[in-house]
Amino acid sequence: MRELLYRIWLLVFGCLLLAGCSAIDDDLSDCPPDPTPTPTPEPPTPDEENYELNYELRLITNITTEINTQLTTSTDVNVANALRSHLQNIFTDYAHDVDLSFYDTDNDQERLSHDQHVMNASEKSYTLYLPMREYMHLAVANIQDNHVIDLQADDYCHTSQLALATAKKDTIDSHNTGLFTARQPMTVLEGVDQTFNVKLYMANCAAALVIDPRGYDYRDIKVYSTGFATDFLINDSTYTFADKSPIVRTTKLDTEGASLCFCSVNFPTKEKAAAMRTVIETEEPFEDEESAQTFWQFRCYLTKTDGTITESILSVREVLRAGQFRIIRAYIGNDGEIQTSDPTVGVSVTLDWNDGGHHQVDL
């Protein structure tokens, strides 16, 4: 009997002890430790800091001036509207996507960090978290949806470039997005909140050929352009050119009127000097003096009603720079040739041209 009472006493004492440890207002100093304590978060690595990058697209272009100057009559309204609509996603300061790379500044300039974002804005800020050090930062906007140009060889700073998405061909399509790039050295400091402002500038341009048929009866007409760069080295901000320039297919716009309009979007032409001048180095980036040299061309192939083809080559003696838009006005002559009164454009014509294919052009 005494042993039974002792066991009951121990059971009651144990229950009272557990109840005391679970009471909110009781002293818990004598309670057993929590078997699953909440882990303490590790402090951030001492050599990494938060820093903010503000991205802004800077559109420097003459498109409004060019349209208002070249398309001045009431019959030009439809052409002007068609061009504005066609180029609204080219000459824009709105970025859909942005690709951000941060490179080592020593040795092979290997990429250390890579970020991609959907920007959907003209300006955007991102807070990044990287180790303190010196970087070369390259940024590219609107590359994701471009069907002609890719970001290539971007594992290293000195090779990163915008280049043709497919192997070099004789004939290529026009670009379908306005491309913007930036390059900026960055020094990320220890224990300092920093803000970096990165401005992206346009890397491609466009040209249009507006033709007055003047009542000429024809079966078909095709227009190509040529004389433009094929690649753009982002870090150096320089363009590269193939030995022979590929032919660019133009897009025929629906003008809902008598005038015909063909438009191409491409990289710029060569400059007169050895190096390409960028549009941010001068107050008048699109002014140019006429030269005896041909920098780019429109190549037109008009099929007459009898099936013969007239080739007209319009050779432009002025450069075409990044961000620039150029309109060439022309008309169809008596033999189906394309003529122009523009003094900066020379014309050569081949009647009864034999279609042997469109070949690359050495300019």
WOJO-V225329 format. One record per helix or strand. SS is the DSSP state (h for helix, s for strand). FROM is the first residue (numbers start at 1). TO is the last residue. Records with the same first field share a line. If there is no record, write none. Layout:
BEGIN
SS = FROM-TO + FROM-TO
END
This chain:
BEGIN
h = 2-22 + 63-70 + 74-86
s = 48-58 + 95-104 + 110-121 + 123-131 + 134-141 + 149-152 + 156-156 + 161-164 + 171-172 + 180-187 + 194-202 + 204-212 + 218-226 + 228-228 + 231-233 + 238-240 + 245-245 + 247-249 + 251-252 + 260-267 + 269-269 + 296-304 + 309-316 + 325-332 + 338-339 + 345-350 + 361-361
END
